[in-house]
Amino acid sequence: MENFYGIFLSIKIREMDGEIAELELNYGPLSAFMVDATVEEIWINSPSRIFVARNGVSELTNINMTSNEVRALIERLLLWSGRRLDLSHPFVDARLPDGSRLHVAIPDVTANHWAINIRKHLMRGKSLSELQQLGVMSKEVEVFLKDAVSAGLNILVSGSTQAGKTTLLNALVSSLTIKTRVITIEEVFELKPKLPDCVALQTRPANLQGEGEITLRKLIKEALRMRPFQIIVGEIREAEALDMLIALNSGIPGMATIHANSARDAIRKLQTLPLLAGENISYRFIAPVVANAIDLVVHVAVARDGARRIIEIAYINGRIEDENVEIESVFKIKLENGITYEKGLINLAEILDRRSHAKI
């Protein structure tokens, strides 16, 4: 028996050594940061200016690379993704084998050097309960969000870059019942909800002939044919906002994220983005569509200490004034250190009651 455990341990050590060697081969001087659980993101402004972010705070590293080493690094990483990077396509957004997200921009879009970002796929808190324990929200807010998801409310998660939107969205989706069929739609695979019946869709750039592109708009339309119980859009940036709103207004619940400075700004942006779909789409037309499609906006932000927190939860009450969709505060943070919230005048029971009457 002792000999068996000795052989087993030897095999595991060789496997770990192989993984470390592979990591060093792929990431080179950056491999130490890739295994460091405190590092959230790595970016290269130039071969001698390499930064990392820990707990939302950036720091300059002492790593120096040559231009050739930087290019070789990116070429190795892109081999797995199959994405293109050349003068005709000077940007690339790709998913790495561990789930991390790679973004690269090259001259002459950048001034002199390749600009590289590697956003690590940490997902420290994979459930709402874990996020609550990490201080992202209070226990009361956690319970509210779980009940809101169970009730099938349409939720928009807003916030700035690196505020934790994707992590929160993943936790919300993971709180759905195991019988829920979910279709996720993303530019690059990031969401990994803990659900047995989940199909993940990803966009695809055009080939060398300019053909074969698959956009978010196309994927949302295709998702409607896949018997979804929930449609999840990783991030709304452009005209796909219109397709998502139409899908939500067709009776299929869903969730998405959007870049915004506040819950109110998120709704204003959601009213504006569909205008990119064509001249026949007006602001006046979109207002009632947004008012009927979205139930809650959950706004997240990075606090001064680098921690991510839910700052506000707003309810879209369905009313429109001067072509602007009105919102009501449900929770608004008043003390970050203790994660204390000021409660609004409306609760979940009233929200569900209003929603049921609106559908009659």
Backbone torsions as a table, in degrees:
resi	resn	phi	psi	omega
1	MET	NA	-42.5	179.0
2	GLU	-61.6	-38.7	179.1
3	ASN	-63.8	-38.7	178.8
4	PHE	-61.3	-48.0	-180.0
5	TYR	-65.2	-33.9	177.8
6	GLY	-64.8	-42.4	177.9
7	ILE	-65.2	-43.9	180.0
8	PHE	-59.8	-45.0	-179.3
9	LEU	-64.5	-39.9	179.1
10	SER	-62.9	-40.9	178.9
11	ILE	-64.4	-44.5	-179.5
12	LYS	-62.7	-39.1	179.4
13	ILE	-65.2	-41.6	178.8
14	ARG	-64.3	-38.2	177.8
15	GLU	-62.7	-44.2	179.8
16	MET	-65.1	-41.5	177.8
17	ASP	-62.1	-37.8	178.5
18	GLY	-66.0	-39.9	178.8
19	GLU	-65.3	-41.6	179.5
20	ILE	-65.3	-42.0	179.2
21	ALA	-63.1	-41.1	178.9
22	GLU	-65.3	-40.1	178.7
23	LEU	-61.9	-44.9	179.4
24	GLU	-65.8	-35.4	179.0
25	LEU	-66.0	-41.9	-177.6
26	ASN	-76.9	-44.7	-171.9
27	TYR	-102.9	-10.4	176.9
28	GLY	55.8	-127.6	-177.6
29	PRO	-62.9	-15.8	-178.2
30	LEU	-89.3	-3.7	-173.8
31	SER	-60.3	-35.5	179.6
32	ALA	-62.9	-35.8	179.1
33	PHE	-73.7	-29.5	-179.6
34	MET	-70.3	-29.5	179.2
35	VAL	-93.4	-7.9	179.3
36	ASP	-80.7	111.3	-175.8
37	ALA	-66.7	-16.9	-180.0
38	THR	-83.5	-15.3	-178.9
39	VAL	-87.1	124.1	-177.9
40	GLU	-95.8	-35.3	-175.9
41	GLU	-151.1	147.6	177.6
42	ILE	-124.8	134.7	174.9
43	TRP	-141.3	147.4	-177.3
44	ILE	-118.3	115.4	175.5
45	ASN	-88.9	-31.6	175.8
46	SER	-159.9	166.0	-178.5
47	PRO	-55.6	-24.0	-179.5
48	SER	-106.9	2.1	179.7
49	ARG	-124.4	85.7	-177.7
50	ILE	-115.1	124.0	-174.8
51	PHE	-115.7	158.0	169.9
52	VAL	-134.9	160.5	175.4
53	ALA	-119.4	129.0	175.0
54	ARG	-122.6	121.9	179.4
55	ASN	52.9	40.5	176.3
56	GLY	81.4	0.2	-178.1
57	VAL	-113.2	128.8	-178.1
58	SER	-87.6	151.7	177.6
59	GLU	-148.5	143.9	177.9
60	LEU	-81.6	131.3	180.0
61	THR	-90.7	171.4	177.1
62	ASN	-97.9	16.2	179.8
63	ILE	-81.2	134.2	175.2
64	ASN	-126.3	133.4	178.0
65	MET	-127.7	163.7	173.0
66	THR	-92.5	164.1	178.0
67	SER	-60.0	-38.9	179.1
68	ASN	-66.0	-37.3	178.5
69	GLU	-65.9	-38.8	178.1
70	VAL	-64.0	-45.6	179.8
71	ARG	-63.5	-43.3	179.7
72	ALA	-62.9	-38.6	177.7
73	LEU	-59.0	-48.9	-178.0
74	ILE	-67.0	-39.2	178.3
75	GLU	-61.1	-40.4	178.0
76	ARG	-64.3	-43.8	-177.2
77	LEU	-68.4	-34.1	-177.6
78	LEU	-78.4	-17.5	178.3
79	LEU	-58.0	-39.3	-177.9
80	TRP	-72.6	-36.8	-173.7
81	SER	-79.3	-28.6	-177.0
82	GLY	76.6	10.4	179.4
83	ARG	-85.7	153.0	-177.6
84	ARG	-94.4	149.6	172.7
85	LEU	-148.8	110.1	178.4
86	ASP	-157.1	-174.6	-176.8
87	LEU	-62.4	-31.1	178.8
88	SER	-80.4	-21.1	175.8
89	HIS	-131.1	78.2	-173.0
90	PRO	-77.7	0.2	175.3
91	PHE	-119.4	148.5	171.2
92	VAL	-146.5	140.9	176.8
93	ASP	-127.2	117.2	-172.7
94	ALA	-140.7	158.8	176.3
95	ARG	-102.7	133.6	179.2
96	LEU	-91.4	163.7	-174.7
97	PRO	-54.7	-31.8	-179.1
98	ASP	-86.0	2.8	-179.4
99	GLY	96.3	-7.8	177.7
100	SER	-66.3	157.2	-176.8
101	ARG	-109.5	129.2	-178.2
102	LEU	-110.5	130.8	172.6
103	HIS	-129.1	132.1	-178.3
104	VAL	-133.0	137.6	171.8
105	ALA	-129.1	137.5	-175.9
106	ILE	-123.2	161.1	176.5
107	PRO	-61.3	150.3	8.9
108	ASP	-94.9	18.0	171.4
109	VAL	-69.3	-42.5	171.1
110	THR	-92.8	162.0	-172.4
111	ALA	-68.9	-54.8	-174.3
112	ASN	-132.1	-39.3	-171.1
113	HIS	-118.6	163.0	173.1
114	TRP	-68.9	132.7	177.6
115	ALA	-104.3	121.6	-170.7
116	ILE	-128.5	134.7	173.1
117	ASN	-127.4	130.8	173.1
118	ILE	-120.1	107.1	178.1
119	ARG	-94.3	111.4	-174.2
120	LYS	-70.3	146.7	-179.5
121	HIS	-91.3	79.4	-175.3
122	LEU	-83.7	-52.6	-178.7
123	MET	46.3	52.9	-178.4
124	ARG	-58.2	-45.8	178.0
125	GLY	-102.2	108.3	-174.9
126	LYS	-96.7	-5.2	177.6
127	SER	-133.5	164.2	177.8
128	LEU	-62.9	-35.7	178.6
129	SER	-64.2	-42.2	178.6
130	GLU	-65.9	-39.6	177.8
131	LEU	-64.8	-37.1	177.5
132	GLN	-63.9	-39.8	178.4
133	GLN	-68.0	-26.9	177.7
134	LEU	-82.1	-3.6	177.3
135	GLY	90.3	15.7	180.0
136	VAL	-73.7	-29.0	-176.8
137	MET	-154.7	168.4	175.0
138	SER	-83.8	168.0	178.6
139	LYS	-63.5	-37.5	-179.8
140	GLU	-64.2	-40.9	178.7
141	VAL	-67.8	-38.6	177.3
142	GLU	-58.3	-48.3	-179.6
143	VAL	-62.8	-42.2	179.2
144	PHE	-58.9	-47.5	-177.7
145	LEU	-66.2	-40.2	177.4
146	LYS	-60.4	-44.1	-179.6
147	ASP	-68.2	-36.2	179.1
148	ALA	-65.4	-41.2	177.9
149	VAL	-66.5	-43.4	179.7
150	SER	-61.3	-32.3	-179.3
151	ALA	-80.1	-5.4	178.1
152	GLY	79.6	25.4	178.2
153	LEU	-71.6	146.1	177.1
154	ASN	-84.5	123.3	-170.2
155	ILE	-121.1	132.0	174.9
156	LEU	-112.1	121.2	178.4
157	VAL	-97.3	122.7	-177.6
158	SER	-119.1	160.8	178.9
159	GLY	161.0	174.7	179.4
160	SER	-84.2	177.9	175.8
161	THR	-60.7	136.9	178.9
162	GLN	65.9	19.5	178.6
163	ALA	-80.9	-13.7	-179.2
164	GLY	102.5	23.6	-178.1
165	LYS	-62.7	-48.1	-177.7
166	THR	-65.2	-40.5	178.8
167	THR	-62.4	-42.9	178.9
168	LEU	-67.5	-42.1	178.6
169	LEU	-61.1	-42.3	178.6
170	ASN	-60.7	-39.7	179.0
171	ALA	-67.7	-39.9	178.3
172	LEU	-63.5	-45.4	-179.7
173	VAL	-65.0	-38.5	-179.3
174	SER	-66.6	-17.7	179.8
175	SER	-85.6	-1.1	174.3
176	LEU	-68.2	158.7	178.8
177	THR	-68.5	154.1	-175.5
178	ILE	-67.3	-14.3	178.8
179	LYS	-87.4	-3.9	-177.9
180	THR	-78.3	126.8	175.6
181	ARG	-88.0	120.3	-174.2
182	VAL	-117.5	136.5	172.4
183	ILE	-115.7	118.4	177.1
184	THR	-101.2	141.9	-176.0
185	ILE	-130.2	119.7	-174.7
186	GLU	-143.3	160.0	171.4
187	GLU	-74.5	-40.3	175.5
188	VAL	-136.6	134.0	-178.4
189	PHE	-56.9	119.6	175.1
190	GLU	-133.0	-36.7	-177.7
191	LEU	-72.4	137.9	176.4
192	LYS	-139.5	68.1	-179.0
193	PRO	-67.5	146.1	179.9
194	LYS	-84.0	72.6	-179.5
195	LEU	-134.9	140.2	-177.8
196	PRO	-73.8	-29.6	-176.3
197	ASP	-110.8	76.8	-176.0
198	CYS	-135.6	130.1	176.6
199	VAL	-116.1	126.2	-179.0
200	ALA	-103.2	128.1	177.9
201	LEU	-115.4	145.8	-177.1
202	GLN	-136.0	143.4	178.0
203	THR	-68.3	166.0	178.4
204	ARG	-141.2	131.7	178.7
205	PRO	-73.9	164.9	178.3
206	ALA	-69.5	155.9	177.5
207	ASN	-82.8	-171.0	-177.3
208	LEU	-61.0	-27.7	179.3
209	GLN	-87.5	3.2	-179.4
210	GLY	77.9	20.0	-178.1
211	GLU	-117.2	164.5	172.9
212	GLY	84.7	8.9	179.8
213	GLU	-68.7	137.0	175.0
214	ILE	-121.6	115.6	-175.3
215	THR	-95.9	168.8	174.7
216	LEU	-60.9	-37.0	179.4
217	ARG	-60.6	-43.7	179.1
218	LYS	-64.3	-42.5	-177.8
219	LEU	-66.0	-38.2	178.6
220	ILE	-62.9	-42.1	178.7
221	LYS	-65.0	-40.9	178.9
222	GLU	-67.6	-35.9	-179.2
223	ALA	-60.6	-31.9	-179.5
224	LEU	-65.6	-20.0	179.7
225	ARG	-92.8	4.4	-173.8
226	MET	-108.8	23.2	178.4
227	ARG	53.8	53.2	-179.1
228	PRO	-79.0	143.8	168.5
229	PHE	-98.1	-20.9	175.2
230	GLN	-147.4	133.7	173.7
231	ILE	-109.8	126.8	-177.5
232	ILE	-119.0	120.1	177.5
233	VAL	-105.6	119.1	-175.0
234	GLY	-55.7	-44.1	179.1
235	GLU	-158.5	131.4	177.4
236	ILE	-96.3	123.8	-178.5
237	ARG	-125.3	-34.5	-171.3
238	GLU	-136.1	-138.8	-172.5
239	ALA	-66.0	-15.8	178.2
240	GLU	-62.1	-14.1	175.9
241	ALA	-57.5	-38.7	179.8
242	LEU	-63.3	-46.5	-178.3
243	ASP	-64.5	-37.6	178.5
244	MET	-66.5	-43.6	179.7
245	LEU	-62.2	-40.8	178.3
246	ILE	-64.2	-40.5	178.6
247	ALA	-62.9	-44.0	-179.7
248	LEU	-66.7	-32.7	178.7
249	ASN	-77.4	-8.0	178.4
250	SER	-88.6	1.7	176.0
251	GLY	102.3	2.4	178.9
252	ILE	-96.9	119.8	178.9
253	PRO	-65.4	156.9	179.4
254	GLY	-165.4	173.0	177.9
255	MET	-143.7	158.7	179.4
256	ALA	-162.4	170.8	173.2
257	THR	-120.4	159.7	179.0
258	ILE	-153.5	144.7	176.0
259	HIS	-78.5	125.8	179.0
260	ALA	-164.2	160.5	-178.8
261	ASN	-90.2	-14.5	179.6
262	SER	-161.7	171.0	178.2
263	ALA	-63.6	-40.8	179.3
264	ARG	-65.1	-41.8	178.0
265	ASP	-63.8	-33.9	179.1
266	ALA	-62.2	-42.0	179.2
267	ILE	-68.8	-40.5	177.4
268	ARG	-61.4	-42.2	179.2
269	LYS	-65.3	-39.2	179.3
270	LEU	-66.7	-25.0	174.6
271	GLN	-78.2	-24.4	-175.1
272	THR	-90.2	-41.4	-174.6
273	LEU	-57.7	-38.3	179.3
274	PRO	-61.4	-20.0	179.0
275	LEU	-63.6	-21.5	178.1
276	LEU	-70.7	-12.7	-177.3
277	ALA	-75.3	-18.0	179.4
278	GLY	158.4	162.5	-177.1
279	GLU	-68.4	-21.6	-178.6
280	ASN	-79.3	-4.1	177.7
281	ILE	-97.2	121.7	-177.7
282	SER	-111.8	159.5	178.1
283	TYR	-61.3	-38.1	-179.9
284	ARG	-66.4	-36.1	179.1
285	PHE	-68.8	-38.9	-174.3
286	ILE	-73.5	-32.8	-174.5
287	ALA	-51.9	-53.6	179.7
288	PRO	-67.5	-27.2	177.8
289	VAL	-65.4	-44.9	177.8
290	VAL	-65.6	-44.3	-177.4
291	ALA	-59.7	-33.3	-178.6
292	ASN	-91.9	-18.3	-174.2
293	ALA	-89.5	-38.9	-173.6
294	ILE	-102.9	135.3	177.9
295	ASP	-101.0	-45.7	-175.5
296	LEU	-133.2	145.7	168.6
297	VAL	-117.3	123.8	177.7
298	VAL	-109.3	112.8	-176.4
299	HIS	-100.5	127.4	179.3
300	VAL	-115.9	152.1	-179.3
301	ALA	-151.0	163.7	176.4
302	VAL	-94.6	122.6	179.6
303	ALA	-74.7	173.1	-178.6
304	ARG	-61.3	-28.8	179.9
305	ASP	-86.4	5.5	178.9
306	GLY	90.3	-6.3	-179.3
307	ALA	-78.0	146.8	176.5
308	ARG	-90.8	136.3	-179.9
309	ARG	-144.2	148.0	170.1
310	ILE	-75.1	119.5	-176.2
311	ILE	-91.2	-35.8	-173.6
312	GLU	-156.8	146.0	168.7
313	ILE	-124.9	123.4	-177.5
314	ALA	-119.5	146.5	179.0
315	TYR	-106.5	131.6	177.0
316	ILE	-90.4	108.8	-169.8
317	ASN	-83.3	-1.4	177.5
318	GLY	90.0	-7.5	180.0
319	ARG	-88.4	150.2	-179.3
320	ILE	-129.8	132.6	177.6
321	GLU	-133.8	124.5	-177.0
322	ASP	53.5	42.0	177.9
323	GLU	66.8	13.2	177.0
324	ASN	-111.1	133.6	-179.7
325	VAL	-75.0	130.7	-178.7
326	GLU	-86.5	149.9	176.5
327	ILE	-131.1	157.0	175.4
328	GLU	-125.5	140.5	-179.5
329	SER	-77.0	132.8	175.2
330	VAL	-102.8	-48.4	174.5
331	PHE	-137.8	139.5	174.9
332	LYS	-142.3	126.3	-174.7
333	ILE	-66.4	138.9	177.5
334	LYS	-124.5	-16.8	178.0
335	LEU	-144.9	105.6	-174.1
336	GLU	-67.1	-43.0	-174.7
337	ASN	-60.1	-41.6	179.7
338	GLY	-95.8	2.9	-175.5
339	ILE	47.5	58.5	179.1
340	THR	-102.2	134.8	-176.5
341	TYR	-117.1	146.3	170.5
342	GLU	-92.4	124.7	-176.5
343	LYS	-86.9	141.8	177.2
344	GLY	-79.3	-173.1	-176.5
345	LEU	-85.3	-7.4	-177.7
346	ILE	-116.1	144.5	178.1
347	ASN	-119.7	178.2	-174.7
348	LEU	-64.9	-37.5	-179.8
349	ALA	-60.9	-42.1	178.4
350	GLU	-68.2	-37.9	178.0
351	ILE	-61.1	-46.5	-179.9
352	LEU	-66.3	-35.6	178.1
353	ASP	-65.4	-45.9	177.9
354	ARG	-62.2	-40.2	-177.7
355	ARG	-64.8	-41.7	-179.9
356	SER	-66.2	-38.3	178.5
357	HIS	-69.4	-33.2	-179.5
358	ALA	-67.8	-26.4	-177.2
359	LYS	-88.5	-10.2	-179.6
360	ILE	-75.5	NA	NA
